[in-house]
Amino acid sequence: MACRTPVIAYRSGSVPEIVEHGVTGFIVEDEAQAIKAVNELGGLDRRKVRARFEQRFSAKRLAKEYESQYRRLSLV
């Protein structure tokens, strides 16, 4: 996603938390859905894929989140 590349992934692990179905890629349940998703990749806006990556996973964003958590833990 950092390279504006949409993702096709099976629903397991952290995939549902990372991939936004129909925006940053497709979450599939089986091979047939994966094949269908390949044909639908062209309909996704690669600029939106990168924008969502920046909003959710940029170094600046993650650093702010870590700092927030560390501050919260120091108050406990």
PyMOL Python script that loads the backbone (N, CA, C, O; Angstrom):
from pymol import cmd

cmd.read_pdbstr("""\
ATOM      1  N   MET A   1       0.824  -1.189   0.000  1.00  0.00           N
ATOM      2  CA  MET A   1       0.000   0.000   0.000  1.00  0.00           C
ATOM      3  C   MET A   1       0.871   1.256   0.000  1.00  0.00           C
ATOM      4  O   MET A   1       0.470   2.290  -0.534  1.00  0.00           O
ATOM      5  N   ALA A   2       2.045   1.171   0.590  1.00  0.00           N
ATOM      6  CA  ALA A   2       2.950   2.319   0.598  1.00  0.00           C
ATOM      7  C   ALA A   2       3.366   2.705  -0.818  1.00  0.00           C
ATOM      8  O   ALA A   2       3.695   3.861  -1.082  1.00  0.00           O
ATOM      9  N   CYS A   3       3.351   1.738  -1.720  1.00  0.00           N
ATOM     10  CA  CYS A   3       3.732   1.972  -3.122  1.00  0.00           C
ATOM     11  C   CYS A   3       2.517   2.159  -4.024  1.00  0.00           C
ATOM     12  O   CYS A   3       2.614   2.022  -5.243  1.00  0.00           O
ATOM     13  N   ARG A   4       1.378   2.471  -3.419  1.00  0.00           N
ATOM     14  CA  ARG A   4       0.113   2.651  -4.146  1.00  0.00           C
ATOM     15  C   ARG A   4      -0.389   1.349  -4.766  1.00  0.00           C
ATOM     16  O   ARG A   4      -1.142   1.364  -5.740  1.00  0.00           O
ATOM     17  N   THR A   5       0.025   0.250  -4.205  1.00  0.00           N
ATOM     18  CA  THR A   5      -0.360  -1.052  -4.743  1.00  0.00           C
ATOM     19  C   THR A   5      -1.481  -1.653  -3.911  1.00  0.00           C
ATOM     20  O   THR A   5      -1.288  -1.911  -2.723  1.00  0.00           O
ATOM     21  N   PRO A   6      -2.639  -1.881  -4.498  1.00  0.00           N
ATOM     22  CA  PRO A   6      -3.726  -2.515  -3.763  1.00  0.00           C
ATOM     23  C   PRO A   6      -3.353  -3.953  -3.383  1.00  0.00           C
ATOM     24  O   PRO A   6      -2.511  -4.582  -4.024  1.00  0.00           O
ATOM     25  N   VAL A   7      -3.987  -4.447  -2.349  1.00  0.00           N
ATOM     26  CA  VAL A   7      -3.673  -5.760  -1.790  1.00  0.00           C
ATOM     27  C   VAL A   7      -4.861  -6.704  -1.981  1.00  0.00           C
ATOM     28  O   VAL A   7      -6.018  -6.303  -1.858  1.00  0.00           O
ATOM     29  N   ILE A   8      -4.553  -7.951  -2.279  1.00  0.00           N
ATOM     30  CA  ILE A   8      -5.549  -9.020  -2.238  1.00  0.00           C
ATOM     31  C   ILE A   8      -5.061  -9.993  -1.185  1.00  0.00           C
ATOM     32  O   ILE A   8      -3.949 -10.511  -1.288  1.00  0.00           O
ATOM     33  N   ALA A   9      -5.875 -10.249  -0.173  1.00  0.00           N
ATOM     34  CA  ALA A   9      -5.436 -11.110   0.918  1.00  0.00           C
ATOM     35  C   ALA A   9      -6.593 -11.917   1.475  1.00  0.00           C
ATOM     36  O   ALA A   9      -7.750 -11.499   1.426  1.00  0.00           O
ATOM     37  N   TYR A  10      -6.256 -13.077   2.003  1.00  0.00           N
ATOM     38  CA  TYR A  10      -7.257 -13.906   2.670  1.00  0.00           C
ATOM     39  C   TYR A  10      -7.547 -13.331   4.049  1.00  0.00           C
ATOM     40  O   TYR A  10      -6.673 -12.731   4.675  1.00  0.00           O
ATOM     41  N   ARG A  11      -8.766 -13.514   4.515  1.00  0.00           N
ATOM     42  CA  ARG A  11      -9.187 -13.014   5.820  1.00  0.00           C
ATOM     43  C   ARG A  11      -8.529 -13.880   6.906  1.00  0.00           C
ATOM     44  O   ARG A  11      -9.041 -14.942   7.261  1.00  0.00           O
ATOM     45  N   SER A  12      -7.424 -13.423   7.407  1.00  0.00           N
ATOM     46  CA  SER A  12      -6.757 -14.102   8.512  1.00  0.00           C
ATOM     47  C   SER A  12      -5.813 -13.116   9.184  1.00  0.00           C
ATOM     48  O   SER A  12      -5.432 -12.104   8.596  1.00  0.00           O
ATOM     49  N   GLY A  13      -5.444 -13.418  10.410  1.00  0.00           N
ATOM     50  CA  GLY A  13      -4.531 -12.540  11.132  1.00  0.00           C
ATOM     51  C   GLY A  13      -5.036 -11.111  11.184  1.00  0.00           C
ATOM     52  O   GLY A  13      -6.201 -10.853  11.486  1.00  0.00           O
ATOM     53  N   SER A  14      -4.142 -10.195  10.885  1.00  0.00           N
ATOM     54  CA  SER A  14      -4.470  -8.767  10.975  1.00  0.00           C
ATOM     55  C   SER A  14      -5.028  -8.196   9.672  1.00  0.00           C
ATOM     56  O   SER A  14      -5.284  -6.995   9.587  1.00  0.00           O
ATOM     57  N   VAL A  15      -5.215  -9.021   8.680  1.00  0.00           N
ATOM     58  CA  VAL A  15      -5.691  -8.526   7.375  1.00  0.00           C
ATOM     59  C   VAL A  15      -6.931  -7.643   7.497  1.00  0.00           C
ATOM     60  O   VAL A  15      -6.943  -6.554   6.922  1.00  0.00           O
ATOM     61  N   PRO A  16      -7.981  -8.062   8.223  1.00  0.00           N
ATOM     62  CA  PRO A  16      -9.169  -7.191   8.289  1.00  0.00           C
ATOM     63  C   PRO A  16      -8.903  -5.834   8.960  1.00  0.00           C
ATOM     64  O   PRO A  16      -9.646  -4.879   8.738  1.00  0.00           O
ATOM     65  N   GLU A  17      -7.866  -5.751   9.764  1.00  0.00           N
ATOM     66  CA  GLU A  17      -7.532  -4.489  10.422  1.00  0.00           C
ATOM     67  C   GLU A  17      -6.724  -3.572   9.519  1.00  0.00           C
ATOM     68  O   GLU A  17      -6.669  -2.365   9.754  1.00  0.00           O
ATOM     69  N   ILE A  18      -6.103  -4.124   8.498  1.00  0.00           N
ATOM     70  CA  ILE A  18      -5.196  -3.354   7.653  1.00  0.00           C
ATOM     71  C   ILE A  18      -5.790  -3.047   6.290  1.00  0.00           C
ATOM     72  O   ILE A  18      -5.715  -1.912   5.820  1.00  0.00           O
ATOM     73  N   VAL A  19      -6.371  -4.038   5.660  1.00  0.00           N
ATOM     74  CA  VAL A  19      -6.911  -3.870   4.309  1.00  0.00           C
ATOM     75  C   VAL A  19      -8.351  -3.382   4.401  1.00  0.00           C
ATOM     76  O   VAL A  19      -9.180  -3.998   5.071  1.00  0.00           O
ATOM     77  N   GLU A  20      -8.644  -2.282   3.731  1.00  0.00           N
ATOM     78  CA  GLU A  20     -10.013  -1.776   3.653  1.00  0.00           C
ATOM     79  C   GLU A  20     -10.610  -2.277   2.344  1.00  0.00           C
ATOM     80  O   GLU A  20     -10.275  -1.796   1.261  1.00  0.00           O
ATOM     81  N   HIS A  21     -11.495  -3.247   2.472  1.00  0.00           N
ATOM     82  CA  HIS A  21     -12.073  -3.905   1.293  1.00  0.00           C
ATOM     83  C   HIS A  21     -12.698  -2.880   0.353  1.00  0.00           C
ATOM     84  O   HIS A  21     -13.551  -2.087   0.752  1.00  0.00           O
ATOM     85  N   GLY A  22     -12.259  -2.913  -0.890  1.00  0.00           N
ATOM     86  CA  GLY A  22     -12.789  -2.001  -1.898  1.00  0.00           C
ATOM     87  C   GLY A  22     -12.115  -0.648  -1.931  1.00  0.00           C
ATOM     88  O   GLY A  22     -12.404   0.161  -2.813  1.00  0.00           O
ATOM     89  N   VAL A  23     -11.213  -0.378  -0.980  1.00  0.00           N
ATOM     90  CA  VAL A  23     -10.495   0.900  -0.952  1.00  0.00           C
ATOM     91  C   VAL A  23      -8.998   0.665  -1.142  1.00  0.00           C
ATOM     92  O   VAL A  23      -8.402   1.190  -2.082  1.00  0.00           O
ATOM     93  N   THR A  24      -8.391  -0.120  -0.256  1.00  0.00           N
ATOM     94  CA  THR A  24      -6.960  -0.392  -0.358  1.00  0.00           C
ATOM     95  C   THR A  24      -6.674  -1.774  -0.933  1.00  0.00           C
ATOM     96  O   THR A  24      -5.518  -2.169  -1.085  1.00  0.00           O
ATOM     97  N   GLY A  25      -7.722  -2.490  -1.245  1.00  0.00           N
ATOM     98  CA  GLY A  25      -7.572  -3.817  -1.817  1.00  0.00           C
ATOM     99  C   GLY A  25      -8.820  -4.635  -1.583  1.00  0.00           C
ATOM    100  O   GLY A  25      -9.911  -4.094  -1.404  1.00  0.00           O
ATOM    101  N   PHE A  26      -8.649  -5.946  -1.586  1.00  0.00           N
ATOM    102  CA  PHE A  26      -9.786  -6.836  -1.402  1.00  0.00           C
ATOM    103  C   PHE A  26      -9.443  -7.945  -0.417  1.00  0.00           C
ATOM    104  O   PHE A  26      -8.354  -8.518  -0.458  1.00  0.00           O
ATOM    105  N   ILE A  27     -10.379  -8.234   0.458  1.00  0.00           N
ATOM    106  CA  ILE A  27     -10.260  -9.355   1.378  1.00  0.00           C
ATOM    107  C   ILE A  27     -11.104 -10.472   0.790  1.00  0.00           C
ATOM    108  O   ILE A  27     -12.288 -10.290   0.505  1.00  0.00           O
ATOM    109  N   VAL A  28     -10.480 -11.628   0.612  1.00  0.00           N
ATOM    110  CA  VAL A  28     -11.173 -12.738  -0.049  1.00  0.00           C
ATOM    111  C   VAL A  28     -11.232 -13.951   0.870  1.00  0.00           C
ATOM    112  O   VAL A  28     -10.441 -14.097   1.803  1.00  0.00           O
ATOM    113  N   GLU A  29     -12.194 -14.810   0.572  1.00  0.00           N
ATOM    114  CA  GLU A  29     -12.398 -16.024   1.365  1.00  0.00           C
ATOM    115  C   GLU A  29     -11.864 -17.273   0.668  1.00  0.00           C
ATOM    116  O   GLU A  29     -11.542 -18.268   1.319  1.00  0.00           O
ATOM    117  N   ASP A  30     -11.772 -17.213  -0.672  1.00  0.00           N
ATOM    118  CA  ASP A  30     -11.346 -18.405  -1.398  1.00  0.00           C
ATOM    119  C   ASP A  30     -10.695 -18.008  -2.723  1.00  0.00           C
ATOM    120  O   ASP A  30     -10.621 -16.830  -3.071  1.00  0.00           O
ATOM    121  N   GLU A  31     -10.234 -19.007  -3.441  1.00  0.00           N
ATOM    122  CA  GLU A  31      -9.536 -18.779  -4.705  1.00  0.00           C
ATOM    123  C   GLU A  31     -10.431 -18.104  -5.743  1.00  0.00           C
ATOM    124  O   GLU A  31      -9.970 -17.238  -6.485  1.00  0.00           O
ATOM    125  N   ALA A  32     -11.676 -18.484  -5.800  1.00  0.00           N
ATOM    126  CA  ALA A  32     -12.596 -17.873  -6.774  1.00  0.00           C
ATOM    127  C   ALA A  32     -12.732 -16.375  -6.525  1.00  0.00           C
ATOM    128  O   ALA A  32     -12.724 -15.587  -7.471  1.00  0.00           O
ATOM    129  N   GLN A  33     -12.854 -15.980  -5.271  1.00  0.00           N
ATOM    130  CA  GLN A  33     -12.941 -14.545  -4.948  1.00  0.00           C
ATOM    131  C   GLN A  33     -11.627 -13.839  -5.266  1.00  0.00           C
ATOM    132  O   GLN A  33     -11.630 -12.689  -5.704  1.00  0.00           O
ATOM    133  N   ALA A  34     -10.519 -14.513  -5.049  1.00  0.00           N
ATOM    134  CA  ALA A  34      -9.216 -13.912  -5.355  1.00  0.00           C
ATOM    135  C   ALA A  34      -9.091 -13.648  -6.851  1.00  0.00           C
ATOM    136  O   ALA A  34      -8.607 -12.593  -7.261  1.00  0.00           O
ATOM    137  N   ILE A  35      -9.521 -14.596  -7.657  1.00  0.00           N
ATOM    138  CA  ILE A  35      -9.472 -14.422  -9.111  1.00  0.00           C
ATOM    139  C   ILE A  35     -10.367 -13.262  -9.534  1.00  0.00           C
ATOM    140  O   ILE A  35      -9.978 -12.450 -10.373  1.00  0.00           O
ATOM    141  N   LYS A  36     -11.555 -13.183  -8.961  1.00  0.00           N
ATOM    142  CA  LYS A  36     -12.463 -12.074  -9.259  1.00  0.00           C
ATOM    143  C   LYS A  36     -11.837 -10.740  -8.846  1.00  0.00           C
ATOM    144  O   LYS A  36     -11.950  -9.746  -9.564  1.00  0.00           O
ATOM    145  N   ALA A  37     -11.180 -10.727  -7.694  1.00  0.00           N
ATOM    146  CA  ALA A  37     -10.556  -9.501  -7.194  1.00  0.00           C
ATOM    147  C   ALA A  37      -9.452  -9.012  -8.122  1.00  0.00           C
ATOM    148  O   ALA A  37      -9.295  -7.806  -8.310  1.00  0.00           O
ATOM    149  N   VAL A  38      -8.692  -9.921  -8.701  1.00  0.00           N
ATOM    150  CA  VAL A  38      -7.640  -9.522  -9.640  1.00  0.00           C
ATOM    151  C   VAL A  38      -8.248  -8.707 -10.770  1.00  0.00           C
ATOM    152  O   VAL A  38      -7.673  -7.706 -11.196  1.00  0.00           O
ATOM    153  N   ASN A  39      -9.387  -9.123 -11.248  1.00  0.00           N
ATOM    154  CA  ASN A  39     -10.046  -8.414 -12.347  1.00  0.00           C
ATOM    155  C   ASN A  39     -10.649  -7.083 -11.921  1.00  0.00           C
ATOM    156  O   ASN A  39     -10.975  -6.255 -12.772  1.00  0.00           O
ATOM    157  N   GLU A  40     -10.802  -6.863 -10.625  1.00  0.00           N
ATOM    158  CA  GLU A  40     -11.396  -5.622 -10.120  1.00  0.00           C
ATOM    159  C   GLU A  40     -10.350  -4.615  -9.640  1.00  0.00           C
ATOM    160  O   GLU A  40     -10.697  -3.488  -9.286  1.00  0.00           O
ATOM    161  N   LEU A  41      -9.083  -5.005  -9.626  1.00  0.00           N
ATOM    162  CA  LEU A  41      -8.036  -4.110  -9.136  1.00  0.00           C
ATOM    163  C   LEU A  41      -7.975  -2.793  -9.897  1.00  0.00           C
ATOM    164  O   LEU A  41      -7.707  -1.745  -9.308  1.00  0.00           O
ATOM    165  N   GLY A  42      -8.220  -2.841 -11.191  1.00  0.00           N
ATOM    166  CA  GLY A  42      -8.163  -1.629 -12.008  1.00  0.00           C
ATOM    167  C   GLY A  42      -9.172  -0.564 -11.601  1.00  0.00           C
ATOM    168  O   GLY A  42      -9.015   0.604 -11.956  1.00  0.00           O
ATOM    169  N   GLY A  43     -10.194  -0.952 -10.868  1.00  0.00           N
ATOM    170  CA  GLY A  43     -11.206  -0.001 -10.427  1.00  0.00           C
ATOM    171  C   GLY A  43     -10.834   0.755  -9.163  1.00  0.00           C
ATOM    172  O   GLY A  43     -11.529   1.690  -8.764  1.00  0.00           O
ATOM    173  N   LEU A  44      -9.738   0.349  -8.534  1.00  0.00           N
ATOM    174  CA  LEU A  44      -9.308   1.040  -7.313  1.00  0.00           C
ATOM    175  C   LEU A  44      -8.398   2.214  -7.666  1.00  0.00           C
ATOM    176  O   LEU A  44      -7.580   2.129  -8.582  1.00  0.00           O
ATOM    177  N   ASP A  45      -8.553   3.297  -6.932  1.00  0.00           N
ATOM    178  CA  ASP A  45      -7.743   4.495  -7.134  1.00  0.00           C
ATOM    179  C   ASP A  45      -6.445   4.348  -6.345  1.00  0.00           C
ATOM    180  O   ASP A  45      -6.448   4.374  -5.114  1.00  0.00           O
ATOM    181  N   ARG A  46      -5.349   4.194  -7.059  1.00  0.00           N
ATOM    182  CA  ARG A  46      -4.058   3.975  -6.401  1.00  0.00           C
ATOM    183  C   ARG A  46      -3.644   5.162  -5.538  1.00  0.00           C
ATOM    184  O   ARG A  46      -2.901   4.988  -4.572  1.00  0.00           O
ATOM    185  N   ARG A  47      -4.106   6.350  -5.863  1.00  0.00           N
ATOM    186  CA  ARG A  47      -3.810   7.516  -5.021  1.00  0.00           C
ATOM    187  C   ARG A  47      -4.497   7.370  -3.672  1.00  0.00           C
ATOM    188  O   ARG A  47      -3.938   7.758  -2.646  1.00  0.00           O
ATOM    189  N   LYS A  48      -5.706   6.811  -3.664  1.00  0.00           N
ATOM    190  CA  LYS A  48      -6.418   6.589  -2.401  1.00  0.00           C
ATOM    191  C   LYS A  48      -5.726   5.516  -1.562  1.00  0.00           C
ATOM    192  O   LYS A  48      -5.699   5.591  -0.333  1.00  0.00           O
ATOM    193  N   VAL A  49      -5.167   4.517  -2.246  1.00  0.00           N
ATOM    194  CA  VAL A  49      -4.431   3.473  -1.522  1.00  0.00           C
ATOM    195  C   VAL A  49      -3.279   4.120  -0.754  1.00  0.00           C
ATOM    196  O   VAL A  49      -3.102   3.858   0.436  1.00  0.00           O
ATOM    197  N   ARG A  50      -2.508   4.952  -1.423  1.00  0.00           N
ATOM    198  CA  ARG A  50      -1.374   5.627  -0.777  1.00  0.00           C
ATOM    199  C   ARG A  50      -1.852   6.598   0.299  1.00  0.00           C
ATOM    200  O   ARG A  50      -1.250   6.672   1.370  1.00  0.00           O
ATOM    201  N   ALA A  51      -2.910   7.334   0.033  1.00  0.00           N
ATOM    202  CA  ALA A  51      -3.423   8.295   1.010  1.00  0.00           C
ATOM    203  C   ALA A  51      -3.848   7.588   2.302  1.00  0.00           C
ATOM    204  O   ALA A  51      -3.558   8.070   3.397  1.00  0.00           O
ATOM    205  N   ARG A  52      -4.529   6.455   2.175  1.00  0.00           N
ATOM    206  CA  ARG A  52      -4.942   5.702   3.375  1.00  0.00           C
ATOM    207  C   ARG A  52      -3.724   5.169   4.113  1.00  0.00           C
ATOM    208  O   ARG A  52      -3.706   5.139   5.344  1.00  0.00           O
ATOM    209  N   PHE A  53      -2.702   4.745   3.368  1.00  0.00           N
ATOM    210  CA  PHE A  53      -1.470   4.311   4.011  1.00  0.00           C
ATOM    211  C   PHE A  53      -0.878   5.454   4.836  1.00  0.00           C
ATOM    212  O   PHE A  53      -0.505   5.255   5.992  1.00  0.00           O
ATOM    213  N   GLU A  54      -0.793   6.632   4.254  1.00  0.00           N
ATOM    214  CA  GLU A  54      -0.245   7.796   4.956  1.00  0.00           C
ATOM    215  C   GLU A  54      -1.063   8.116   6.205  1.00  0.00           C
ATOM    216  O   GLU A  54      -0.499   8.402   7.261  1.00  0.00           O
ATOM    217  N   GLN A  55      -2.381   8.068   6.087  1.00  0.00           N
ATOM    218  CA  GLN A  55      -3.253   8.388   7.217  1.00  0.00           C
ATOM    219  C   GLN A  55      -3.085   7.389   8.349  1.00  0.00           C
ATOM    220  O   GLN A  55      -3.165   7.765   9.519  1.00  0.00           O
ATOM    221  N   ARG A  56      -2.857   6.142   8.028  1.00  0.00           N
ATOM    222  CA  ARG A  56      -2.870   5.093   9.047  1.00  0.00           C
ATOM    223  C   ARG A  56      -1.497   4.586   9.461  1.00  0.00           C
ATOM    224  O   ARG A  56      -1.323   4.174  10.608  1.00  0.00           O
ATOM    225  N   PHE A  57      -0.499   4.605   8.548  1.00  0.00           N
ATOM    226  CA  PHE A  57       0.745   3.907   8.830  1.00  0.00           C
ATOM    227  C   PHE A  57       2.015   4.717   8.596  1.00  0.00           C
ATOM    228  O   PHE A  57       3.105   4.146   8.620  1.00  0.00           O
ATOM    229  N   SER A  58       1.919   6.012   8.372  1.00  0.00           N
ATOM    230  CA  SER A  58       3.140   6.795   8.151  1.00  0.00           C
ATOM    231  C   SER A  58       3.965   6.818   9.438  1.00  0.00           C
ATOM    232  O   SER A  58       3.429   6.638  10.531  1.00  0.00           O
ATOM    233  N   ALA A  59       5.255   7.038   9.300  1.00  0.00           N
ATOM    234  CA  ALA A  59       6.143   7.084  10.459  1.00  0.00           C
ATOM    235  C   ALA A  59       5.689   8.166  11.445  1.00  0.00           C
ATOM    236  O   ALA A  59       5.733   7.963  12.658  1.00  0.00           O
ATOM    237  N   LYS A  60       5.257   9.302  10.924  1.00  0.00           N
ATOM    238  CA  LYS A  60       4.801  10.399  11.781  1.00  0.00           C
ATOM    239  C   LYS A  60       3.577   9.978  12.589  1.00  0.00           C
ATOM    240  O   LYS A  60       3.511  10.211  13.796  1.00  0.00           O
ATOM    241  N   ARG A  61       2.623   9.365  11.927  1.00  0.00           N
ATOM    242  CA  ARG A  61       1.405   8.919  12.607  1.00  0.00           C
ATOM    243  C   ARG A  61       1.722   7.875  13.672  1.00  0.00           C
ATOM    244  O   ARG A  61       1.237   7.967  14.800  1.00  0.00           O
ATOM    245  N   LEU A  62       2.532   6.888  13.316  1.00  0.00           N
ATOM    246  CA  LEU A  62       2.862   5.839  14.273  1.00  0.00           C
ATOM    247  C   LEU A  62       3.647   6.379  15.453  1.00  0.00           C
ATOM    248  O   LEU A  62       3.429   5.951  16.586  1.00  0.00           O
ATOM    249  N   ALA A  63       4.566   7.318  15.206  1.00  0.00           N
ATOM    250  CA  ALA A  63       5.337   7.916  16.297  1.00  0.00           C
ATOM    251  C   ALA A  63       4.412   8.643  17.276  1.00  0.00           C
ATOM    252  O   ALA A  63       4.587   8.545  18.490  1.00  0.00           O
ATOM    253  N   LYS A  64       3.440   9.363  16.749  1.00  0.00           N
ATOM    254  CA  LYS A  64       2.477  10.048  17.619  1.00  0.00           C
ATOM    255  C   LYS A  64       1.685   9.053  18.455  1.00  0.00           C
ATOM    256  O   LYS A  64       1.443   9.283  19.640  1.00  0.00           O
ATOM    257  N   GLU A  65       1.282   7.948  17.838  1.00  0.00           N
ATOM    258  CA  GLU A  65       0.529   6.922  18.565  1.00  0.00           C
ATOM    259  C   GLU A  65       1.368   6.289  19.671  1.00  0.00           C
ATOM    260  O   GLU A  65       0.888   6.095  20.787  1.00  0.00           O
ATOM    261  N   TYR A  66       2.631   5.967  19.355  1.00  0.00           N
ATOM    262  CA  TYR A  66       3.519   5.398  20.373  1.00  0.00           C
ATOM    263  C   TYR A  66       3.739   6.381  21.509  1.00  0.00           C
ATOM    264  O   TYR A  66       3.693   6.004  22.680  1.00  0.00           O
ATOM    265  N   GLU A  67       3.978   7.640  21.167  1.00  0.00           N
ATOM    266  CA  GLU A  67       4.185   8.658  22.197  1.00  0.00           C
ATOM    267  C   GLU A  67       2.957   8.760  23.101  1.00  0.00           C
ATOM    268  O   GLU A  67       3.084   8.838  24.323  1.00  0.00           O
ATOM    269  N   SER A  68       1.791   8.757  22.508  1.00  0.00           N
ATOM    270  CA  SER A  68       0.553   8.827  23.272  1.00  0.00           C
ATOM    271  C   SER A  68       0.437   7.646  24.234  1.00  0.00           C
ATOM    272  O   SER A  68       0.068   7.819  25.396  1.00  0.00           O
ATOM    273  N   GLN A  69       0.751   6.462  23.751  1.00  0.00           N
ATOM    274  CA  GLN A  69       0.671   5.273  24.610  1.00  0.00           C
ATOM    275  C   GLN A  69       1.699   5.326  25.731  1.00  0.00           C
ATOM    276  O   GLN A  69       1.388   4.981  26.871  1.00  0.00           O
ATOM    277  N   TYR A  70       2.914   5.752  25.425  1.00  0.00           N
ATOM    278  CA  TYR A  70       3.957   5.849  26.465  1.00  0.00           C
ATOM    279  C   TYR A  70       3.554   6.871  27.534  1.00  0.00           C
ATOM    280  O   TYR A  70       3.762   6.642  28.725  1.00  0.00           O
ATOM    281  N   ARG A  71       2.985   7.984  27.109  1.00  0.00           N
ATOM    282  CA  ARG A  71       2.534   8.994  28.088  1.00  0.00           C
ATOM    283  C   ARG A  71       1.412   8.426  28.957  1.00  0.00           C
ATOM    284  O   ARG A  71       1.374   8.650  30.167  1.00  0.00           O
ATOM    285  N   ARG A  72       0.516   7.702  28.333  1.00  0.00           N
ATOM    286  CA  ARG A  72      -0.577   7.090  29.084  1.00  0.00           C
ATOM    287  C   ARG A  72      -0.041   6.085  30.104  1.00  0.00           C
ATOM    288  O   ARG A  72      -0.515   6.036  31.239  1.00  0.00           O
ATOM    289  N   LEU A  73       0.928   5.299  29.705  1.00  0.00           N
ATOM    290  CA  LEU A  73       1.502   4.301  30.614  1.00  0.00           C
ATOM    291  C   LEU A  73       2.263   4.948  31.761  1.00  0.00           C
ATOM    292  O   LEU A  73       2.281   4.408  32.867  1.00  0.00           O
ATOM    293  N   SER A  74       2.890   6.088  31.521  1.00  0.00           N
ATOM    294  CA  SER A  74       3.647   6.742  32.589  1.00  0.00           C
ATOM    295  C   SER A  74       2.723   7.363  33.636  1.00  0.00           C
ATOM    296  O   SER A  74       3.167   7.688  34.737  1.00  0.00           O
ATOM    297  N   LEU A  75       1.452   7.529  33.304  1.00  0.00           N
ATOM    298  CA  LEU A  75       0.481   8.081  34.257  1.00  0.00           C
ATOM    299  C   LEU A  75      -0.138   7.009  35.127  1.00  0.00           C
ATOM    300  O   LEU A  75      -0.768   7.312  36.140  1.00  0.00           O
ATOM    301  N   VAL A  76       0.037   5.757  34.738  1.00  0.00           N
ATOM    302  CA  VAL A  76      -0.599   4.647  35.470  1.00  0.00           C
ATOM    303  C   VAL A  76       0.148   4.372  36.748  1.00  0.00           C
ATOM    304  O   VAL A  76      -0.230   3.476  37.503  1.00  0.00           O
TER     305      VAL A  76
END
""", "prot")
cmd.dss("prot")
cmd.show_as("cartoon", "prot")
cmd.util.cbc("prot")
cmd.orient("prot")
